[in-house]
Amino acid sequence: MEIKLKERQLLAYFRKNARQTLTKISRQTGIPVSTIFDKLRKYEEEIITKHSSLLDFEKLGYMTRAQVFLRTTPENRKLLASMLSIHQNVNNVFRVNNGYDFAIEVIFRTVQELENFIEDLELERGVTEKQVFYVISEIARETFLCESKF
């Protein structure tokens, strides 16, 4: 799908702040509100998969975040993917390559809770290898296609 300049601008506004009013976006872009409304409905049918809020997990008491790469046996991949997808502390799950099967982002209140989770993956869930990277600080988040001046 080829994206025209004005459409990229609209997508950038939606990515930056999906709660911004269509009237305000219209004023900033010069695109009529009715056109923006129609484009938004079209995007919701075709390319927007979810509207969500980004949270400051530390302010909610979740002080430990990590990116974890996991390897398992081929016969265990489907079961592990299902388990990871519904675990309350797993924020994102990706299927990856280069020696690992999954990359996951996990969020816990303490390092000990995270370590218990990793131990369970190894002892009970068939994970054969893991690489854990603790997130020290967030530098940028959800910035792709957020620039409105292309």
Buried (B, 14 or more C-beta within 10 A) or exposed (E): EEEEEBBBBBBBBBBBEEEEEBEEBBEEBEBEBEBBEEBBEEBEEEEBEEEEEEEEBEEEEBEBBBBBBBBBEEEBBEEBBEBBEEBEBBBEBEEEEEEBBBBBBBBBBEEEBBEEBBEEBEEEBBBEEBEEEEBEEEEEEEEEBBEBEE
